[in-house]
Amino acid sequence: MAIVDVVIDEIEVENCSLMLLDKESNELVVKAAKGKRDKTGKYYEEESYSGKRFTLGTGIAGVVAQEGKTLLIRDTTKEERFINLDDSVIDVRSLLCVPIQDKDGTIGVFNLSHSQAEAFCEDDRVVLGIISNLAGAALTSAGLFEALKHINETLEERVIEETEKVKAFEGKYRELVKNATDGVFVVEDGVFRFTNKKFEEMVDYSAQELDSKSFRMVLSPDEVSLFFWRMEGEPEGEELPSHYEVTVTRRDGGKLDVEVSTTVIDYEGSKAIQGIVRDITPRKDLERLKSNFLAMAAHELRSPLTIINGYNRMLLKEEGGPLNDFQKKILKECNRSGRRLNDFAREVLELSKIEAGKLEFDFENADIGGCIDNGLNHVRYVTREKRIKFKKTLPPGLPRLRLDKRKIQQVLINLMENAIRFSPEDGTVEIEARFVPSEVVEVSVIDYGLGILEEDREIIFDEFMVGRKAKSRGGTGLGLAICKKIIEAHKGRIWVNPGESKGSIFTFALPVAESHCRSNYIKVRG
């Protein structure tokens, strides 16, 4: 009975039995059992089960003894092999059965049960496996009483030894994290539980000032909502990025551009978010220098282009004299090329202004539905050429967002025009909006066209990058890059997924206006 007590002490279990194999009769014999038979929470020795026999291969215990493999059944109602051999006296919903083996094979089993589903986990399997290994060695080297005593003593030693190892590892890990060159923090339920020296230097707060304080003290409310939305994942299992950029606020109110890598961890028994923070200010400074150069180059390019395009239009109107058909053809091609080059210069100038922080945004609390409707009105003339139908799904009661309506309409128009361009004639383009509980609204533009190769999905939002399937359709490779910059300026995120059958789903997420946010929504989901 002592070995059963050890199992009950180590694992949350309602019923536990130790069965040994009678090799002569090829049966499992119950040697010790303990269980709960009322609601007092007390355990009672099951003397009536002692000596009870089960044929090898019958029931879960018989199968485990025969095959020599552990079996963890989280819900017996979903397991066809489960048969209650206890005359329904015990309500069994979860079952964990582990073989006891020696060098010659299986000599018995531990059989654990619980009246609730999902009562056992992988840790229980590991613990019971250790106990069964010790039991197998002990039972073959000595009598049952001595074996049980040996198992208990050895188990205690192993527990002490493993505990010391864990403590030593945690100490080394904490020392390493404490002195890391990148900032590290742990957030649980929206408050700081741990920060290292580097992170404290970044935000200019001490560990004591950050401890148990709200994560909002270093992030604006809209960035907080996006931060936790990233951690909670997408409704359809979209794979989130391993790192992303945010702006942290220092004690003096100054802003610091950082790159954050986050993961969900177990911190002192609770689920928390661990973040690794890197200062990217030097990189941002270089990007701003590049943007300023591009802006200057684009500006200088547009001036002569304006003159060239103007002269082209004059010649096409034959203001300089009559033209033959060949001359007109050449000038029309020059005019088209001039417009494309002018559009390219305009996009480069707009992108560089956004990156340099010189593009002005007129933020207000607005309805995303109005932006979608305005975008649809803008592209309807394009849809007539290919007879494209639009399907809009906009649930009632969507919260208002803090946004620049003209800039968001620009994003929507770009995504809609792309969807039209890559859709077949008489096709359909869908637009959907939905509210995500972490105070975020997602908007998707769905087409059923060519689709995007998996290896291209990571690059199409980069500057001057065009997916291989899209190269034949033209484009500068700046439209989606501008969309990305506009969405990020709204503290949002944009990405693309493949359609269910074909085509693409472009989605962007924007934080809800602060006035609509709940005051206590920041939780790490269990």
C-alpha positions in Angstrom: 0.0 0.0 0.0 3.0 2.4 0.6 3.7 2.6 -3.1 0.1 3.6 -3.9 0.4 6.3 -1.2 3.5 7.6 -3.0 1.6 7.8 -6.3 -1.4 9.6 -4.6 1.0 12.1 -3.0 2.7 12.9 -6.3 -0.3 13.0 -8.6 -3.9 14.4 -8.5 -5.8 11.1 -8.6 -9.1 9.7 -7.2 -8.4 6.0 -7.6 -5.1 4.2 -7.8 -4.3 0.5 -8.1 -1.1 -1.5 -8.3 -1.5 -4.7 -10.4 1.2 -7.4 -10.8 1.4 -10.0 -13.6 0.8 -13.6 -12.7 2.8 -15.2 -15.5 1.5 -18.7 -14.9 -2.2 -17.7 -15.4 -1.4 -14.8 -17.7 -3.5 -12.5 -15.5 -3.2 -9.1 -13.8 -3.7 -9.4 -10.0 -4.6 -6.3 -7.9 -2.1 -6.1 -5.0 -3.0 -2.7 -3.6 -5.7 -0.1 -4.3 -6.9 3.1 -2.8 -9.8 5.3 -3.8 -12.5 7.9 -2.9 -16.0 6.5 -2.4 -17.9 9.6 -1.0 -17.6 13.4 -1.1 -15.5 13.8 2.1 -12.3 13.9 0.1 -10.8 11.0 2.1 -9.1 8.0 0.6 -10.2 4.4 1.6 -8.2 1.2 1.2 -10.1 -0.9 -1.2 -9.7 -4.3 0.4 -12.4 -5.8 -1.8 -10.2 -5.2 -4.9 -7.2 -6.9 -3.4 -6.6 -10.2 -5.3 -9.0 -9.3 -8.1 -7.9 -10.7 -11.4 -8.0 -9.4 -15.0 -7.1 -11.4 -18.1 -4.1 -10.0 -20.0 -5.2 -8.0 -23.0 -8.6 -7.2 -21.4 -9.4 -3.6 -20.5 -7.0 -0.7 -20.7 -4.7 -2.2 -17.9 -4.6 -5.5 -19.8 -3.7 -3.8 -23.0 -0.9 -1.7 -21.4 0.5 -4.9 -19.7 0.3 -6.8 -23.0 1.9 -4.0 -25.2 4.2 -2.6 -22.6 3.3 1.0 -23.5 1.9 3.9 -21.4 -1.6 4.9 -22.2 -3.0 8.4 -21.3 -6.8 8.7 -21.9 -8.0 12.3 -21.4 -11.6 11.4 -22.0 -12.9 7.8 -21.8 -16.1 8.7 -23.7 -13.9 9.3 -26.8 -11.9 6.1 -26.4 -13.3 3.0 -28.0 -11.0 0.6 -26.2 -12.2 1.7 -22.8 -14.4 -0.8 -20.9 -15.4 -0.2 -17.3 -14.5 -3.5 -15.7 -15.4 -2.3 -12.2 -19.2 -3.0 -12.5 -19.7 0.8 -12.9 -18.9 1.3 -9.2 -16.2 3.9 -10.2 -17.0 6.8 -12.5 -14.0 6.9 -14.8 -13.6 9.9 -17.2 -9.7 10.1 -17.2 -7.3 7.2 -17.2 -3.5 7.0 -16.9 -2.0 3.5 -17.1 1.7 2.9 -17.0 3.5 -0.5 -17.3 6.0 -1.7 -14.6 8.9 -3.4 -16.3 12.1 -5.3 -15.5 14.8 -6.5 -17.9 12.6 -9.4 -19.0 9.5 -7.3 -19.8 6.3 -6.2 -18.1 5.7 -7.3 -14.5 2.7 -5.1 -13.7 0.9 -1.8 -14.1 -0.1 1.3 -12.3 -3.7 2.2 -13.1 -4.9 5.7 -12.2 -8.4 7.1 -12.8 -10.4 10.3 -12.2 -14.1 11.1 -12.5 -13.3 14.3 -14.5 -12.1 14.5 -18.1 -8.6 16.0 -18.8 -7.5 15.3 -15.2 -4.1 14.0 -16.2 -1.3 15.7 -18.2 2.0 14.9 -19.7 3.8 15.8 -16.4 1.8 13.1 -14.6 2.8 10.6 -17.3 6.5 11.5 -16.7 6.2 11.3 -12.9 4.4 8.0 -12.9 6.9 6.7 -15.4 9.8 7.5 -13.0 7.9 5.8 -10.2 7.1 2.7 -12.3 10.8 2.4 -13.3 11.9 2.5 -9.7 9.1 0.0 -8.8 10.2 -2.4 -11.5 13.8 -2.4 -10.3 12.8 -2.8 -6.7 10.2 -5.4 -7.1 12.6 -7.7 -9.0 15.5 -7.3 -6.5 13.7 -7.8 -3.2 10.5 -8.6 -1.5 7.4 -6.3 -1.9 7.9 -4.6 1.5 11.6 -3.8 1.0 10.8 -2.7 -2.6 8.2 -0.2 -1.5 10.6 1.2 1.1 13.3 1.5 -1.4 11.1 3.3 -4.0 10.0 5.8 -1.4 13.5 6.7 -0.4 14.9 6.8 -3.9 12.0 8.9 -5.0 12.7 11.5 -2.3 16.3 11.6 -3.3 15.5 12.0 -7.0 13.0 14.8 -6.1 15.7 16.6 -4.0 18.3 16.1 -6.7 16.1 17.4 -9.6 14.9 20.3 -7.4 18.5 21.4 -6.8 19.2 21.1 -10.6 16.2 23.3 -11.4 17.2 25.9 -8.8 20.8 26.0 -10.2 19.5 26.4 -13.7 17.1 29.1 -12.7 19.9 30.9 -10.9 22.1 30.8 -14.0 19.3 31.9 -16.3 18.3 34.8 -14.1 22.0 36.0 -13.9 22.3 35.7 -17.7 19.0 37.6 -18.3 19.9 40.2 -15.6 23.1 41.2 -17.4 21.9 40.8 -21.0 22.8 43.5 -23.6 19.1 43.5 -24.7 16.2 44.6 -22.5 14.1 41.8 -21.0 10.7 42.0 -19.3 8.0 39.7 -18.0 4.4 40.9 -18.0 1.5 39.0 -16.3 -2.1 40.3 -16.3 -0.9 43.6 -17.8 1.7 44.4 -15.1 5.5 44.0 -14.9 6.7 41.0 -12.9 10.4 41.2 -14.0 12.7 43.6 -15.7 16.4 43.5 -16.3 19.0 46.3 -16.1 19.0 47.1 -19.8 15.3 47.5 -20.0 15.3 49.7 -16.9 18.0 51.9 -18.6 15.9 52.1 -21.8 12.8 53.5 -20.0 14.7 55.3 -17.2 12.8 53.5 -14.4 14.2 51.4 -11.6 13.1 47.8 -11.0 11.2 48.9 -7.9 9.3 51.6 -9.9 8.3 49.1 -12.6 7.5 46.1 -10.3 3.8 45.4 -10.3 3.1 48.5 -12.3 0.9 48.6 -15.4 2.5 47.9 -18.8 0.8 51.0 -20.0 3.3 53.2 -18.3 5.8 52.6 -21.1 3.4 52.0 -24.1 0.5 54.1 -25.4 -3.0 52.6 -25.0 -3.2 51.8 -28.8 0.1 50.0 -28.8 -0.8 48.1 -25.7 -4.0 46.7 -27.4 -2.0 45.7 -30.5 0.7 44.1 -28.3 -1.7 41.8 -26.5 -3.7 41.1 -29.7 -0.5 39.8 -31.2 0.0 37.5 -28.2 -3.5 36.1 -28.3 -3.2 35.1 -31.9 -5.6 35.1 -34.9 -9.1 33.6 -35.0 -8.1 31.3 -37.8 -4.6 30.4 -36.4 -2.6 32.9 -38.4 1.1 32.6 -37.6 2.2 35.8 -35.8 5.6 37.4 -36.4 8.4 36.6 -34.0 9.3 40.3 -33.7 7.8 43.7 -34.4 8.5 47.4 -33.8 6.9 49.6 -31.1 7.7 52.9 -29.5 8.3 53.0 -25.8 7.9 56.1 -23.6 10.7 57.0 -21.2 10.2 58.6 -17.8 10.9 62.1 -19.3 8.3 61.6 -22.0 10.9 60.9 -24.7 10.2 58.2 -27.3 12.4 55.3 -28.1 12.0 53.1 -31.2 12.6 49.4 -30.2 12.1 46.0 -31.7 10.4 43.5 -29.5 10.4 39.7 -29.6 7.8 38.1 -27.4 6.7 34.7 -26.3 4.2 33.2 -23.8 5.9 31.5 -20.9 5.1 29.9 -17.5 6.3 32.3 -14.8 6.1 31.1 -11.3 3.1 28.9 -12.1 1.1 31.5 -14.1 1.0 32.3 -17.8 2.9 35.5 -18.7 4.5 37.3 -21.7 8.3 37.5 -21.9 9.7 40.2 -24.1 13.2 40.8 -25.4 13.7 44.5 -26.4 16.4 45.9 -28.7 17.0 49.7 -29.3 16.8 50.3 -33.0 17.3 54.1 -32.9 20.6 53.9 -35.0 18.7 51.9 -37.7 15.8 54.3 -37.7 18.2 57.2 -38.1 19.7 55.5 -41.2 16.3 54.9 -42.6 15.4 58.5 -42.1 18.6 59.6 -43.9 17.7 57.2 -46.8 14.1 58.6 -46.8 15.3 62.2 -47.0 17.6 61.3 -49.9 14.8 59.5 -51.8 12.4 62.4 -51.1 15.0 64.8 -52.6 15.6 62.6 -55.6 11.9 62.1 -56.2 11.2 65.8 -55.9 14.0 66.7 -58.4 12.7 64.0 -60.8 9.2 65.4 -60.8 10.1 68.9 -62.0 11.6 67.8 -65.4 8.9 65.2 -65.7 6.2 67.8 -65.4 7.8 69.8 -68.2 8.3 66.7 -70.4 4.7 65.5 -69.9 3.4 69.0 -70.6 5.2 69.2 -73.9 4.0 65.7 -74.8 0.4 66.7 -74.3 1.0 69.9 -76.4 2.4 67.8 -79.3 -0.4 65.3 -79.1 -2.9 68.2 -79.4 -0.9 69.1 -82.5 -0.3 72.6 -81.1 3.1 72.5 -82.8 1.8 71.3 -86.1 0.1 68.2 -87.6 1.4 64.7 -86.8 1.3 61.5 -88.8 0.0 58.3 -87.2 3.5 57.0 -86.4 4.4 60.2 -84.6 1.2 60.1 -82.6 1.9 56.5 -81.6 5.4 57.4 -80.3 4.1 60.4 -78.4 1.3 58.4 -76.8 3.8 55.8 -75.6 6.0 58.6 -74.3 3.0 60.0 -72.5 2.1 56.7 -70.9 5.7 56.1 -69.8 5.9 59.7 -68.4 2.7 59.1 -66.4 4.1 55.8 -65.0 7.4 57.6 -64.1 5.5 60.4 -62.5 3.4 58.0 -60.5 6.6 56.2 -59.4 8.1 59.5 -58.3 5.0 60.4 -56.4 4.9 57.1 -54.6 8.6 57.3 -53.7 8.0 60.8 -52.3 5.0 59.7 -50.3 6.9 56.7 -48.9 9.9 58.7 -48.0 7.8 61.3 -46.2 6.1 58.6 -44.1 9.4 57.1 -43.2 10.9 60.5 -42.3 7.9 61.3 -40.2 7.1 64.3 -42.4 3.8 63.1 -43.8 1.0 64.8 -41.8 -1.8 62.7 -40.4 -5.2 64.1 -39.4 -6.4 61.6 -36.8 -10.0 61.6 -35.5 -12.4 59.1 -34.0 -14.1 57.7 -37.1 -16.2 54.8 -38.4 -14.4 52.3 -40.5 -17.6 51.5 -42.4 -17.6 55.0 -44.0 -14.0 54.5 -45.2 -15.0 51.2 -46.8 -18.0 52.7 -48.6 -15.9 55.6 -49.9 -13.2 53.2 -51.1 -15.9 51.1 -52.9 -17.3 54.2 -54.6 -13.8 55.1 -55.8 -13.1 51.8 -57.5 -16.5 51.0 -59.0 -15.5 52.5 -62.4 -12.7 49.9 -62.5 -15.0 47.0 -61.6 -17.2 47.7 -64.7 -14.4 46.8 -67.1 -14.1 43.3 -65.7 -17.6 43.0 -64.3 -16.3 42.4 -60.8 -18.9 42.1 -58.0 -18.2 43.4 -54.5 -19.6 41.6 -51.4 -19.4 43.7 -48.2 -19.8 42.1 -44.7 -19.9 44.8 -42.0 -21.4 43.8 -38.6 -23.4 46.4 -36.7 -22.0 48.2 -33.7 -18.4 48.2 -34.7 -16.5 50.6 -32.4 -14.9 53.8 -33.8 -11.2 53.9 -34.5 -8.6 56.6 -34.1 -7.6 57.1 -37.7 -6.9 59.4 -40.6 -9.9 58.7 -42.9 -8.2 59.8 -46.1 -5.1 57.7 -45.5 -7.1 54.6 -44.5 -9.2 55.1 -47.7 -6.0 55.1 -49.6 -5.0 51.8 -48.1 -8.5 50.3 -48.9 -8.4 51.6 -52.5 -5.0 50.1 -53.1 -6.0 46.7 -51.7 -9.3 46.8 -53.7 -7.6 47.8 -56.9 -5.1 45.0 -56.5 -7.9 42.5 -55.8 -9.7 43.7 -59.0 -6.5 43.5 -61.0 -5.8 39.9 -60.1 -9.3 38.6 -60.2 -10.8 36.9 -63.2 -13.6 38.5 -65.2 -17.0 38.2 -63.7 -15.3 37.5 -60.4 -16.1 38.5 -56.8 -14.1 40.6 -54.3 -15.2 40.5 -50.6 -14.6 43.0 -47.9 -15.1 42.0 -44.3 -14.7 43.9 -41.0 -14.8 42.3 -37.5 -14.2 43.3 -33.9 -11.5 41.3 -32.0 -12.0 41.1 -28.2 -8.5 42.6 -27.5 -9.9 46.0 -28.6 -8.8 45.6 -32.3 -10.9 45.9 -35.5 -9.7 43.8 -38.5 -10.6 44.6 -42.1 -10.0 42.0 -44.9 -10.1 42.3 -48.7 -10.5 38.9 -50.3 -10.0 37.9 -53.9 -10.2 34.6 -55.8 -7.5 35.3 -58.4 -3.9 34.2 -58.9 -2.9 34.1 -55.3 0.6 34.7 -53.9 3.4 32.2 -53.6 4.2 31.3 -50.0 7.8 32.5 -50.4 6.6 35.9 -51.6 4.2 36.6 -48.7 7.1 37.8 -46.5 8.4 40.3 -49.1 5.5 41.9 -50.9 5.2 44.6 -48.2 8.8 45.5 -48.7 9.8 48.5 -50.9 10.2 47.8 -54.6 9.3 44.1 -54.1 6.7 42.5 -56.4 5.4 38.9 -56.1 6.5 36.6 -59.0 2.9 36.0 -60.1 2.3 39.8 -60.2 5.3 40.9 -62.3 3.5 40.5 -65.6 0.8 42.8 -64.3 3.2 45.7 -63.8 3.5 47.9 -60.7 6.3 49.7 -58.9 6.3 47.5 -55.8 5.6 50.5 -53.6 1.8 50.4 -53.2 1.8 47.7 -50.5 4.9 49.2 -48.9 3.0 52.5 -48.5 -0.1 50.7 -47.2 2.1 49.0 -44.5 3.7 52.3 -43.5 0.2 54.0 -43.2 -1.1 51.1 -41.1 1.9 51.1 -38.9 1.6 54.9 -38.4 -1.9 54.0 -37.0 -0.2 51.6 -34.6 -1.7 48.7 -36.6 -0.5 45.8 -38.6 -1.1 44.4 -42.1 -0.5 40.9 -43.5 -1.6 38.5 -46.2 -2.9 34.9 -46.0 -3.8 32.5 -48.9 -7.5 32.1 -49.7 -9.3 28.9 -48.7 -9.4 27.6 -52.3 -7.4 30.2 -54.3 -6.7 33.9 -54.3 -5.5 36.0 -51.3 -6.8 37.6 -48.1 -5.2 40.9 -47.2 -6.0 42.0 -43.7 -5.1 44.9 -41.5 -5.8 45.5 -37.9 -6.3 48.8 -36.1 -6.7 49.5 -32.4 -10.1 50.8 -31.1 -10.2 54.5 -30.1 -9.2 54.9 -26.5 -12.6 56.2 -25.5 -14.1 52.9 -26.4 -11.6 50.7 -24.6 -12.5 48.8 -21.5 -10.4 49.9 -18.5 -9.5 46.4 -17.5 -9.2 44.5 -20.8 -5.5 43.7 -20.6 -5.2 40.0 -19.7 -3.0 37.2 -20.7 -5.5 34.6 -22.0 -5.3 31.2 -20.2 
